[in-house]
Amino acid sequence: MTMRLIAAIILFSMLTGCASMDSSRGKSSKPSGPLPPSTRPTYNLAGYPLAFKDGYIDGCETAKKTSYGFKDKHRFSKDSQYRNGWKDGFSICLSK
């Protein structure tokens, strides 16, 4: 009985540790708080919509594999500006 309980606890711990992870980056959301200066785009994005800028930063940070890398799946599927920004940011920062 005790061995079964211990085995069940270990199994439960292992499964719950993996359950909340996002398959693309191993996390479910980006860190809270303001973004650090290192996440500022190296290209001038003045004149681009905010959604494009958000996507660019998220895509670039994903390519750089930082803790700020994130893909907002809902926005990516519904917002073409965010999607285009994410793709541009990812491809430009991946090639660096």
N, C-alpha and C positions, 0 to 999 in steps of 0.2 A: 504494500500500500504506500509506504513512504517513498520507495523508489519511483513508483508511478507518479506521485505528486511532484517529486523533484524533476522528473523527465518532462512532465507537463509544463511546469514553470519555466524550464529552460527553453522548451519549444515555443511557448507563448512569447517569451522575451525575444527570441530570435525573429519571430514573425512580426511582432509589433515594431521592432527596430527597423524593418524594411518597408513596412506598410505605408509610411508617410512620405517616402522619398519620391521625387519626380524623376521619371526615367531619363529625361534629357540631361540633367545636371546633378542629380542626387539631392535635390532640395525642392521644397514646395513653394517657396516664395523668396523674393530678394530681401536682403537685410534691411531693417528699418532705419530711419534717420536720413540725414542729407547725404548725397553722394560725395565721395572725396574728389579732390581736384584731378586725380588720375583718371577719372571716368569722363573728363571733358573731351569732346571730339577734337581731333587734331585738324579736321577740316572745318572751314567756315560754313555753318549751317544756317546763317542768318537768312531769313526769308522763307525758310521751310516751316511747315506746320508743326505744332507741338507734338502731334502724334508721330510724325516722321522722326523728330529728334529723339523722342522716347524710344522708338524702335531701334534707331541707330545705336544709341548707347547700350541698350539691352543686347543687341546683336554683337556689337563690338566686344563687350565684356564677356559674352559667351565664347567668342572666338579666342579671347585671351585667357579663358578659363579662370576668371577671377570669381570671388564670392558674389560679385554684383551681376554676373551673367545670368540672364533670365529670359524666358520667352513667355509672354503673356498669351497663352493659347487662345483665349477668348478674343482678345484684340487682334491677334494674328489672323484668325479666321474671319473676322467681321470688318476690320478696319484696314483698307488698302494702304493708307498712309503709313500706319504702324508697320504693316507687313513689308512694304518697300524699304522703309528705314531699317528694319531689322535685317533684311537680306543684304542691303548695302553695307551696313556696319559690320556684319559678320564676314562678308567676303573681303572687304578692305582690311580689316584687322587680322584676318586669318593669313593674308598674304604678307604681312609684315614680319 
